Amino acid sequence: MKAQRRRHDSSFKARVALEALKGIKTIQQIAKEYEVHPTQVAVWKTTLQERLGQVFGQPSGNEGSGDFEQERAELHAKIGQLTVEVDFLRKKSKQLGL
């Protein structure tokens, strides 16, 4: 029966690749520590080096801009509604002498 391949999440890959990129330990030491093949560590390191420029290339504010603006509009509408309700209740409480 075949052994099932291990799957690593992206945060694990990033952590291993970053450690390899720092160069404090050798790729062999890192591979032994994290129990992965040295070739895989080298591939993750290369991938990190190639894509590192993309992290700072695009402004992160544009990605969720539409959601932010929609939520902001909803919150402003809610503030307006609550302000009207508070004014109404103040007026009625004065009329009732409360």
DAMOQUI-V806779 format. One record per residue. N is the residue number from 1. PHI is phi in radians with two decimals (* if undefined). OMEGA is omega as a letter, one per 40 degrees, with the letter a starting at -180 (* if undefined). D_CENTER is the distance of its C-alpha to the mean C-alpha in Angstrom with 1 decimal. Layout:
N/PHI/OMEGA/D_CENTER ; N/PHI/OMEGA/D_CENTER
//
This chain:
1/*/a/39.0 ; 2/-1.32/i/35.9 ; 3/-1.38/a/33.2 ; 4/-1.32/i/29.8 ; 5/-1.20/i/27.2 ; 6/-1.43/i/24.4 ; 7/-2.00/a/20.9 ; 8/-1.93/i/18.1 ; 9/-1.35/a/14.4 ; 10/-1.14/a/12.1 ; 11/-1.18/i/11.1 ; 12/-1.13/i/14.9 ; 13/-1.06/a/15.8 ; 14/-1.12/a/13.6 ; 15/-1.11/a/15.2 ; 16/-1.15/a/18.6 ; 17/-1.13/i/18.4 ; 18/-1.14/i/17.5 ; 19/-1.13/i/20.4 ; 20/-1.17/a/22.6 ; 21/-1.19/i/21.7 ; 22/-1.10/i/22.7 ; 23/1.40/i/26.1 ; 24/-1.22/i/27.1 ; 25/-1.95/i/28.0 ; 26/-1.35/i/29.4 ; 27/-1.08/i/27.7 ; 28/-1.07/a/30.4 ; 29/-1.14/i/29.5 ; 30/-1.12/i/25.8 ; 31/-1.07/i/26.7 ; 32/-1.17/a/29.1 ; 33/-1.11/a/26.8 ; 34/-1.66/i/24.0 ; 35/1.01/i/26.7 ; 36/-2.25/a/25.7 ; 37/-1.29/a/28.1 ; 38/-1.02/i/28.3 ; 39/-1.11/i/28.2 ; 40/-1.13/i/24.8 ; 41/-1.07/i/23.5 ; 42/-1.12/i/25.1 ; 43/-1.14/i/23.5 ; 44/-1.11/i/20.0 ; 45/-1.11/i/20.9 ; 46/-1.09/i/22.4 ; 47/-1.07/i/19.4 ; 48/-1.09/a/17.2 ; 49/-1.10/a/19.9 ; 50/-1.21/a/20.3 ; 51/-1.71/a/16.7 ; 52/-1.11/i/15.9 ; 53/-1.15/i/17.4 ; 54/-1.22/a/15.1 ; 55/-1.08/a/12.1 ; 56/-1.73/a/14.3 ; 57/-1.28/a/16.4 ; 58/-1.93/i/14.6 ; 59/-1.18/a/13.7 ; 60/-1.31/a/10.3 ; 61/-1.18/a/12.3 ; 62/-1.36/a/14.0 ; 63/-1.16/a/11.4 ; 64/-1.89/a/11.3 ; 65/-1.09/a/14.5 ; 66/-1.11/i/16.7 ; 67/-1.14/a/15.0 ; 68/-1.10/a/15.1 ; 69/-1.12/i/18.7 ; 70/-1.14/i/19.7 ; 71/-1.13/i/18.5 ; 72/-1.08/i/20.2 ; 73/-1.11/i/23.4 ; 74/-1.10/i/23.4 ; 75/-1.19/i/23.2 ; 76/-1.13/i/25.9 ; 77/-1.11/i/28.1 ; 78/-1.15/i/27.7 ; 79/-1.06/i/28.7 ; 80/-1.07/i/31.7 ; 81/-1.09/a/32.7 ; 82/-1.17/i/32.6 ; 83/-1.11/i/34.6 ; 84/-1.09/a/37.2 ; 85/-1.14/i/37.5 ; 86/-1.14/i/37.9 ; 87/-1.07/i/40.6 ; 88/-1.09/a/42.4 ; 89/-1.18/i/42.5 ; 90/-1.08/a/43.8 ; 91/-1.09/a/46.5 ; 92/-1.17/i/47.5 ; 93/-1.16/i/47.6 ; 94/-1.19/i/49.9 ; 95/-1.13/a/52.1 ; 96/-1.53/i/52.4 ; 97/1.36/i/53.0 ; 98/-1.66/*/50.1
//
